[in-house]
Amino acid sequence: MAAALGAAGVSCGAERAADQKTLWQEQARFPVIDLSHETNRQTVIAAGTPEVYQGHPTTVSSADGQTIFAVWCVSHGGAAGPMARSDDGGKSWARLDDRLPPGFKTHQNCPSIFRLTDPQGKERLWVYSAAQGTRKGLPMPRIMSADSGQTWQELPPLGEAFRCVMTFSSIVRLKDGSYLGLYHRGPGGADKAPLEVVQAVTKDGGFTWTEPRVVAKVEGKNPCEPFVFRSPDGQELCALLRENTHKGCSLVMFSRDEGATWSVPVDTAWALTGDRHMGVQAKDGRLVIAFRDQAPQSPTRGHFVAWVGTYGDIRQGLPGQYRVKLLHSFAGSDCGYPGVALLPDGTIVATTYIKYWNDARKQSVVSVRFTLDELDARK
């Protein structure tokens, strides 16, 4: 059952520093529904072993929502190589590693998979990674499938202008049919603070991209891992940002002109504070956003959770409706990079990496299935 709702309507930065601990303690009473013990909802896509760490997955669905693809890397921020497909909404998965170009195993750090359509209406699947060969290798290598994942080919990396900590963490389609991709980097593209969020646009379905430009840089904070999505009315873009000092809340910014300009990033509500946000809009208009919980004083801090609320809640800095503990991490906060899929019947499939077993086995890639009707009944 959900806990009682506390004073969660004030954003993390809205009180004096001396009052923040009290505020966070109050907000830690935000409702939480716990599904983490319900193993019937869970599918292990790739099991970790005492030697092998399966990490940092992303997912993408087919246009009809029936098929889900997942990619991930081996070791923490390590080499790519694995891919799996589910044809039954995340209940079972088949590995596709042997269909991928041999060079894909040299792509480094958190591959991200996307479905993009070019101006002629041709749909392709793309997987971008941070670097080729080593973490300091050629930036943003990529593979592509033009036949719904049956065959794949490797294309040249995007190159030095795209040097990054991590490749595109999210891509959103613009009104003119082009796509806006956001990612983050440190000075000179290095993996160190201060971090900044960068964006680029592709007008040909993923082959070429505009020169990257910085869109979020915040004094004293480290914005990263942006999740960009469109408002339900279609008129605004929203980007939720991990804040990597972990001293307060996450960040959010908005654009009313298709990413040409962005508002100054501000604190999210406490309940949305976490790392690597990713989500979907349910059929009733509510948002379900999954992430690694990093909210101060949170009883589920370090575990894999989802937030349920409305776009208006995000826009106004309101707390939302409730959180869901999806999976328990037996490795502290080393979990939670997710993919989130919405199936045609309203089922939500959240996929992440997590230390699933409390033994010598390392992180595994695991998916969880649930519906909002099931959650609402437990409030």
N, C-alpha and C positions, 0 to 999 in steps of 0.2 A: 504494500500500500504506500501511497505517497505521504511524505512528511508534511507537516503544517507549513503554510506559506509565511515567510518572514518579511522583513522590510527590504524587498529586493528591487524596488522601483528606482533606485538611485544608482547612477553609473559610478564606476570605480574612481573616477577623477573628480567627483562632485563634492567631496568633503575635504576638510583640512587633513594633512597627513596624520596628525595626532588622533584623529577620529577614525582613520581608515580601518584599523584593526577591529574596532567595535562594529563598524559598518559591515565588514566582511563576515564577522561572526553572525550577525543578523541575517545576512544574505545566504549564509550556508544552510539556513532552514528552508531554502527553496525546495519545492516538491521534487522528489526523485522516485522513479519507478525502477525496480531492480529486475532485469531479465537475465542477469549474468549467470545465474545458476541453472537456467532452463536449457539444458544441453540439446533438447529436441529441436531447438531453433537454430542450432549451430552446425556448420559444416566445415571441417578442416580441409582446405584446398591443397595446402602444402605443409606437411608436418616438419617441424624442426627436429633436429637430432642433437646429441651431445656435441657433434662436430659442425653441423650445418645450421646457420641462422637464415631464416626466410624473412625478408623485410620489405617494408615500404611499398605496398601495392597501390595501384590505381585501377579503376574499372571504367568501361564504357558499354552502353547498351546499343543494340541494333535499333533501327528506326521504328520497328514495330514493338520494341520493348521485350521481345521474347528471349533474346540471346544476350548474354553478358560475357565480355572478354575481361580478363585480368592480367596485368603484368606486374612484375616485382623484381627485386634484386636479391642477390645472395650476399649475406653479411651486411652490417650496418653501413648504409650508403655505399654498398659494394657494387659488383658487376651485375649487369642485366643478364638475361638469358632465358628465364622462365616465362611462360605464358600459358594460360588455361582458358577454356571456354565452357560456359554452362548453357545448355539448351532447355533447361527446366527451371529457370528462375532461381538459380543458386543452390538447388538441392544436391546436384552432382556436377562434377567438373572433369573435363578431359584435358590433359596436357597437350600443348601444341609446340613444344620446344623444337622438335625436329623439323618443323616447317619454316623456321626462322633462318635468316642469313647467318652464316658462321660468325661474321664480324659482330653480330649483336651481343655476343658474350663479352666483347671488349668495351661495351658502352657502360659508363659509370654513373652511379648515384641516382636512384629513385626515378626509373623510367615512368613516363606519363603517357597514357593512351587516350586518343581523341577520335571522334568521327566528324569529318569535315566534308562539305559539299562545295564543288567549284562552281563558277558562274554558268557552266553548261549543264549543271544538275548532276554531275558525276560525283558519287560518294566514295570516299576513301577512308581507311583507317590509318592513323599515324601514331607512331611511338617516338617520342623525343626523350633524350637523356641529357645529362649535364655535360659529359666530356667523353672523349674516345681514348681508349688505351689506359690512361691514368686520369686522376682527378684534375691534373694540370694539362691534359691533352686537348685536342681540338674540340672547341665548344659546340654543344648541341648536335651530336650525331642523331640520326633518325632512320627508321625503317617505315615502309609504307605497304599497304595492301589495297589493291584496286578491285578485289573480288571477294569482299566480305570476310576476309581473314583466311581464305583458302591458301593463298600463296603470298609471300612477302619478298620485298627487295630492299636493299640498303641504298640510301642516297647520300651524297656528300654532306658533312656537317654544315650547319649554318655559318660557322666561322667566328673569327676573333671578336667581332662586334657583339656577339652573343655570349661572351664569357660570363659565367654565372656560378652561383653556389648550387642552384638547382634549376632544372629546366622549367618550362611553362607548368605551373601548378594548376592553372585553370585557363580555359578559353571560352569566350562567349561570342555568339553570332550577333553582328550589328545589323541595323535596319537595311543597309544597302547590300547585304549578303556577304560582306567580308567578315573576317573574324579577328577579334582582339584577344591577344594572349598576354598574360601577366606572369612574371617570375621575379626572383630577387637575386641580389649580388652584394658583395662587400667591395671595398676599395680595389679598383682594378679588376673586379670580378672575383676577388679572393674570398675565401670562406672565413671572414672575420668582420668584426664590427668596425664602424657603424654600417648597418645594413640598409638597403634601399630597395624599393619596388620599381620595376621597370616594365614597360609594355612595348609591344610591336603589333603590327597589323599584317595579315595576309589577305590579298585580294584574289588569289588564284587557288584557294583551297588547300594551302599548306606548303606549296613548293617554295615560294619566295616570301620574304617578310620585310617590312619597312625597317629603317634604322631604329634600334631601340632607344627609348627616352625614359628618363626618370619621372615617376608620377607620385611617389611618396617617399619622403625623407623627413624624419621627425627628430628634433633635438632631444637627446637623452634617451631615445627609444630605438629599438631595432625592428622595424616592420619587415615582415617576410611572409612567404608561403601564402600569397593572396588567393582567395576564393571569390571570383567575380561571377555575378549572375544578374539576370534582369528582373526588375520589379514585376509583380503580377499584372499591372496595367500596361506594361511594356514601355513606359516613358523614361525609365531611369535605370542606370546600372549601379549596383552596390558591390563593394569589395570588402570582405572581412579579412583582416590581417592578423596573423600571429605576431605577438610582441615578445621578442626573444630575450629581453632582460628579465621577464617573468616577475617583475616587481609590482604589477598591477593587473589591469584588464587588457584584453585584446583591443584592436583598433578597427574602425570602420570608416570608409569614405564613399562618396556618392558622385555620380556624373549624370548630368541632364543633357549632355551633348555627345553621347556615344563615345565617351572616353577622350574627347578632345581636351577637356579640362576636368579636374577632380577637386572636390572639397578637401579642406585640410583634414587629415585623419584625426578622429576623436575616439575616446574610450567607448567600447561597447558596454552594455549592461553586464553585470557580474556573471550572470548565468551563461553568457556566450563566450566566456573567456576560456581559450584553449589553443591548441596547436593543430594546424593543418585542417581547417574547416573544409567540409564538402557536404553538399546537400541537394535536396530535391523539393519541388513544390508538389504537395499532395493534391488529390482531386478536389478537395474542399477549399483549396487556396492556402492552407497552412504550410509552413516550411518545416522540414525536418533536416537538421544540420548536425552532422557527426564530427567528432574531433577528440583529441586527447585532452582530458580535463586538466586545466592549469589554474582554475579559479582559486584565489587565496582563501584558505580555511575550508575549502570544499571537502566534504566527507568522501567524495569519489575522485579526489585529485590524483592524477597519474593513471587513471583507468580510461577505458574507451566508452564514451558517452554520446548521447544525442540530445539536442535541444529541440523543443517543439514550441512554435509560436507563429506569429503573423509577421508579414513584412512591416506593418505599422509598428509593431513592437521594436523591430530593429531601427526603424527610422526615427522613433521617438525616444530611444534609449530605455525602453520598458523591459521588464524581465522576461516576458513570454509566459507560457503556460506551465511547463514542467520539463524536467530532464529525465533521461533514461540511462541507466547503467547497462550498457550492452554486453561488455565483457570485462572480466577481472584480469588485471595484469599482475603476474607474479615476478615482474622485473621493474617495479617502480614505474617511472614514466616513459620507458622505452617501448612505446606502442603508439597506435592511434593514427597512422597515416591511412586515410580511408578512401574507398570508392563507395558511392551510394547510388543505387539503382531503384527506379520506381517501375513495378511491373503493371501490366494492363489491368489486373484485378485489384490494384491498390496496395499490394504487398510491397514493402520496402526491404531491400537487401543491402545491408551495410557490410563492407569487407575491409579488413584491416590486418595488421601484423601484431602479434602479441605473444608474450610468454604464457602459453595456454595451460601448460602443466607445471605443477610445483615440484619439479624434479630436475634432473640434469639436462633435459631437452631444452634447446634454445627456442627462439621465437618461431612461430608458425603463422601462416596466412590462413585466416578464418573468416567465414561469412556468417551473418546473423539475419534471420528473417522475422518480420513483425508487421502488424498493421496498426494504423491509428485507432481504429475501432477497439482493438484489443487494449491499447494503452489507455484510451479514454475511459474504458470500463474499470480501470484500476485507480483512477484519480482519487 
